[in-house]
Every structure is written in C-alpha cells, then in structure tokens.
Amino acid sequence: MQTTKTAKRRRPGEVRDAIVSVLKSRPRGATVSEIAQQVASLIGEVPASSIRSYLQLNTPALFARMERAQYVLNGFSYEPPLTEKSPAPLVSSCGKSTLVLQDCLSWLEERPINSIHAVVTDPPYGLIEYSDMEQQKLRAGRGGVWRVPPSFDGSKRSPLPRFTVLKQTDLDALEQFFSAWAARLLPVLVPGANVVVASNPLLSHIVSNALAKSGLERRGEIARLVMTMRGGDRPKHAHVEFSGVSVMPRSMWEPWLVFRKPLVGRVQDNLRRWGTGGFRRISEERPFGDVIASAPTRPAERSLAPHPSLKPQAFLRQLVRGVLPLGEGVVLDPFAGSGSTLAAAEAVGYASIGTEKDPEYFDIATKAIPRLAKLVV
C-alpha cells in the first residue's frame, strides 16, 4: 500500500523565529542559502525559496537587505563587514586540544553549523572583572572589583570578584552579552548538545534567562559542593555590635547551569544521528548526577595555571566526561582562561577547542594544558 509523505506541521511563527535567531547570530549579515542552512539545523528543512520569499515580504519591516545579497535584522545593532581581513588568530595545539587566541563571539561567527557537541565553560560572571583595567589592577594586587584576601597561615587565597558592587547597567550588559553569545552558539551546536555554564547564586538567574530566551532548553543545574570564602561576614564596620549576624549565607556550593540545544526527534534518534542528547553514565549502575562533591583548587594546580577562576581537575574531569553521552565529539570552552577545561578533556580522551582573548592567559594555557592533563587526581 502506497503512503503519501506529508509535510511537517509547524507552529505559527516557527520559521520566522528561526530566521530571527539565525540573524541574531550573524550581526554582519547572511545570505539566503546560509540562513536556510542554519534554519534547517534549528527546526528541520525549509525550502530556500520559502525563506527568500519570507525575507523579501518582511523587508524593511523586520529585515534589511545589505550588499552582496545579505540580510540582517532591521535595527539589531548591525555590524558592518570588516574593511580589512583580520590576521589569522594564534593557535596552539596539544594532543586532541586546540586553543585559539580570539574573542569567542568573532570565532563563533566563523564556525560551521553543527560542529560542536558540548560546551563546558566558566565565563566572566560580570563582564567588568575581566576588562583590561580590572585585570591590570588584579595583576598588580590592588583589587579593584576583585577582592584579594589576605594570606592565612602561610596560605595565599585566591582573588574573588565582588559581584555585589555591580550596578544595574553592569547587570543589563551581562544579560545582553550572554544573549549575543547564545545566539551565535546555537547554530554551531549539534542538536542535543549539552551546554554547561558555571555561575554563582547572585547572577545565575540573569545568565539563565539570556540562554533560555536565545533558544536553548534549560535542563537544570549541577551543584558543585565546595566551601568558598564568599559570604558569612558580619556587617562591615559593625561586626562587634552585630557579632551574631551573617550578612549573607556562606557559600557552600556553586551552580553550573545545564542547557541543551533542542533535539531532532526522540532522544534515541538524536543519539543515533549526532551522538548527543543526554549525559554519559558514571557506570552501568550509576547515572550521571546533579551534585558533585569538590574541594577548592589545589595549590599545585594553581602553580601550573595561575588564573583567579581556576577550577580543579578532579571536578572538571567528571563534568567533561559526562557531557558527551557516547564519549565521542568535540567539547568547546569559549572562555578558556588558563585551559583547565581543555586539560580535563585531554585527560579523559576527548577532542576539545578553546578560545581565549587575553594574550597573557593564552600563554599560560599553552603551557598549562599538557601539565594539568598529566596530573593524577
């Protein structure tokens, strides 16, 4: 008996939303064929002729047509094409890891669609702490937005960013940045790719909202159980008068946000085609869990990779191993810092790519990745 194949039914506005999402990820514009290719990665095949008609019918109301038959969102912070070709970024390789000295937004714009299978990253929670000015203050030991704790019993503690000093304009900029980042990231991911992002209880809601609005599916949080020096202090300049008061709870955990690019079909369909859609079990008997016990980063690791936000290999290796359900694919860290995520991927045998825009941290990571990867934890 012959059956007739019917076209996939779409919700009203689904194609429009997909086109808008694609153009948010391409602020310098994209051709009809490029848009069609990325739309297909988001919602399935849509004829290029339909996309061309939709663009033409909604220009200039929603879209603007630029030179070389490229379209952009009308009024969406369009960035004109570069007049001069940027020099090739510096690249460092170690085993299965590749580190690129480049801003992650620019790097993501150049990536082919469906080329990254998972993301594990510890981004700047508030953008200002990794600005050039604040990094100079930190390296000079003068703090600025960074709180540089005093040494205790001969142990030098790590700097902590003062998130409580962020102004509303800083918080707005944070959400805008992560919205732009997620929009560029989405088409680069394969369907079902896990995106695990370190955060903190004060700012996680801002980052989470930005990622969700950009089309990633929220899948919960992973709690890194670790005692930090943040919180628990008595009122400043009134610690004697209110000696029994903690201004805020002492931080005993760190939230890592878990998101996923929407699946194509069922989980098993996505696993068969893309190798993604879930987490790798710890063993046949133990599923991957959302609580991971951790200690602060060891001094031995900090000596190899001096970065204020360095996470321990014992924790990262568990997390990185889990994000590829079949143990195959490429893990991305777009805020590579001193390379700890890439080192963890190297230790568990995964291919990885990292981008880092700070030349000093890039140099540190180039040396640190092979050394961290060899550590016994």
N, C-alpha and C positions, 0 to 999 in steps of 0.2 A: 504494500500500500504506500503510495507516494504522499509525502508530507510537504507542506509549504512552510518555508522558513519565514518567520515573522520578525519584523524589526524590533529591536529592544525599545520598550516603552520608557520614556524618560519623564522625570518630574518637570513641571513647568519651570523654566528659567535655568535648568541644569546646564545647558550648553552655554548660555550667557555667563553664568557664574564661572564655568571652566575657562572661558576666554578671558574674563577679567582676571582670574587667578594667574593665568599664564602671563598676561601683560604686566601684572604687578611684579612678576619675577624677571621681566625683561624691560627695565626702565628706559633702555636705549632703543627699544622697538624690536619687532619681529615680523617676518614675512608670513604670508598666509600659510605656506607649507610648514614653516616652523611652528606656527600656532596650532595647526591641525595635528602635527606630530605630538606636541605636548598635551593637547586636549585629549588625544587618544590614550595617553598614559594615565590620565586622571579619570576619565569616565567611559573609555572604550572608543571604538572607531566612530568618527563623524566625518561625512564626506567633506573634502576641502571646498567643494562648490557651495555647500551649505554655510560653511564658516565664512567664505568670501562674501556671500550674499548678506549674512548677518552683519559683518563688518561694514559693508557699504551702506546698508539700510540704517545703521546706527551711527554713521559719521555725518556731522560732527557732534551729535548729541552725547554720545558716550565715548567714541574713539576719534583719534586724529590720524590722518594719513601723512607720513613723513616721506623723505626722499627714499629712493630705491625700493618703493612699494612696501615700506614697512609701516606698521600700525603701532600706536601707543594709546594708553588710556588718556582721554582728554582731561587735562587738569591734574594729572597724577605725577607731580614732580618729575617731569621728563628730563632726562639727562642727555644732552646732545652727543652724537657719535664723537669719539676721540679724533682729533685732527692729526695726531701723530701716533704711530704704533708704539705701544709701551714695550720696553725691553723685556725679553724673556725673564720670568722670575727665577730666582736662585732655587735649585732643587738639591736635596740631599737624600740619599738612599741608604738603607741598612736592612739587609735581608729582604723581608716582604713589606717593609715600611718605606713610604715616600713622604718627605717633608718639603713643603713649598713655602718660600718666603713671599707671601702675598696676602692682601686683605681678603677675607673669606667671601665677602659679597661679590667682589670682582671675579674671584676664582669660580664661584658657583655659577655665575652668568655664562661662563665658557664651557661648563661641563656638559657632556651628552646626557640626554634623558635616560632614566632607568639604569644608572651606572653605579649607584651606591646602595649597599644592602643593609646598613645600620649606621647609627650615629651615637657615639658616646662622647660627651663633652662637658667641660666645666667652664662656662663662658664668664665674661665680666658681668657680675650681678648688677652693678650700677656703672654706667659707661665711664664716669669720670675717673674712677680709680685707676684705669689703665690708659688715661690720657698721658701725653708726653710730659706735661707739667707735673702730674701727680707721681708718675714713675720716677722722675728726677728727684722729687722730694723723698720718695721711699728709698731710693738707692743712696741718697745722702744721709739716711737715717733720721730725717726730720719730720716724718709723718705726713702732714697734710691731711688728706681724707683717711690715710692709713693710721691705725693705732699700732704703735710699735711698743709691745710690752717690755718691761724691764727683765733682765736676767734674774733667774730664781735658782738658788742652789747650784750656781755654775752652769745652768741650762738656759740657752738663749731661745726664747719662744718666738713663734712666727708672727709676722705682722697680720693684723685683721683690718679689713675695710670697715669704716664707720658708716653703716647703712642708714643709721638714724639721722645723719646730717643731710641726707639727700632731700632737696627741695622738690616741690610738685613738678616744676619744669624738668628736673632730672628724671622723675618717675615717668613723665609723659614721653621724654626722649627714649627711655628704656623700652617702653611698650612699642613705640614707633620702630625702634631698631629691630626688635625681635619679630615684629610683623614683616618688615622688609626681609629679614633673614629667612624666616619660614617660607615666605612666598618664593624666594629664589631656591630654597632647598627642596620644596615639594616635587617639582618635576624631575629633579636629579635622582630622587629615591625610586627604587623599585617598589611596586605595590606590596604592602605588608611589612615594609622596612620599619624596624624599631628606631625611635629617636629618644634617647635617654639623656636628660639635661640636668646637671647639678644646679641646685638653687639653695635658698635659705628661707626660713619661715616668714621673714618680713617682706620678701619680694616675690615669692613663688607664684602668688595669685596673678601678678602683672604679667610675668613670663608665660604662665599657663594660658591666660586669656588671649594673649597675642598669638600663640601657637594654634590654639583651637580655632580662632577666627580665620586663620590662614588656610584651614582645610585639613589639618592633622587631627587624628582622633585621640582624645585623651584616654589612656588605659590605666591610670592610677599613679601611684608613687612607689618608689623603693626607698625605704628608710635605712640610711647608714647610721648605725648606732655608734656614736662616738662622743666623748666628752670634750667640749671645747672650752675656751676661756671667755666665750661671749655670754653676757647676761649674768644675773645673780648679784650684781653690785648693789651696794647700798646707795641712797641718794647722795649725789655729789655735793660736797661742802656741808652735808648734814648727816654724815654717816654715824656720828656719835648720838645725835638726837634720835635718829630712827635706825638704831642698830639692828632691830629685828625685822627690817624691811628689805626685800629684794625688789629693785625697780622693775625687772622683768625676769621671767623664768631663765635659769641657767640652761643653756643649750646642751642637750644630751643626744641629739640626733640631727641628721642633715637630710632634707628631702631631695630626691632625684626624680624629676618629673618623667613620666613614661608616656610617650605618644607613639602613634603608628600611622603610616600612610594607609589610606583605605585599601582593603583587599579587592582583588578581582575574583568574584565568585566566593566559594567557601574556603575555609582555612586549608583544607586538603588540596583544593585546586590551586591555591596560591603557592603552597609548599612545593607542589609538583612542578610548577612553571618557573617560580622565582626563588625557591628555597627559603622563603620568608613567611612570616605570619604568626610567629609565636616565639617562645624562648626555649633554649636548649636545657633539657633537664639536667639536674646535678648527677643523677644516676637513674637506673630503672625504677628504683623505689622512691626517689625524692624529686619532686618537681622543683623548678626554679621558684624561689620565694621572694617576697617583697620586703624582707628585713635581713640585712647583712651586718653582722657584728664587725666592728672595725676598731682599730687603735689609731691614735694620731700618727702621722707620718714619721718614720724613724729618722734619727739624725744621720744615719749612714746614707739614706736615700737623699736627704736634703743636701748633703755634701756633694752628691753626684749631680743633682739637678736643683740648684738654688732658685726656687720660684715661690712666691708667697702663698700660692694656692695649690701647692703640690699635694696630690692625693697618694696614699700608699699603694704599692704594687699588690699587696695581699688582698686589698679590697678591689682594685681595678681589674685584676685578672679574673676574679669571679664574675664581675659585671660584664666585662668584654666577652668572656667565654659564652655567657648566657644570651647575648643579643642576636647571635646567628644560630637559629634553631637546628640547622643541619651541619653546623660547623664549616660552612662554605660561604664565601662572599667577601666583600670589601667593607671594612669599618672606617668611618670618617670621624676625625676630630677637627672641626673647623676653627677651634680656638686652642691650638696645640700647646701653647706655653712652652714648658721645658720637655715636652714629648712623652709624658708618663703614660698616656693612653696608647700611643703607638708602641711603646715599650711593652705594655701589657699584652697587646695584640701579638707582638713578636714572640713573647714568652709562651703564648698558647697556640701559636702556629697559624694565626690569621694574617691575611693581607690587610694593610691599612694605609690611609692617606691622612696627612695633617696639613693644615695651613696655619701660619703664624706671621703676623705683620710686623712684629718687633724684632729688628735685626739682632739685638742682644740675646733675646730669648731663643731665637732661631739658632744662634751659635751654641748656646747652652744645650739645646735639644739635640743638635747634631752629635755632640759628644756624649750626651746622657743616655740616649735611646739604647745603644748596644750595652752600656754598663748596667742600666736598670733592668734590661731584659734578662741579663745573666744572673741577677740576684736570686738567691734561694730564699723563699718566703714561707 
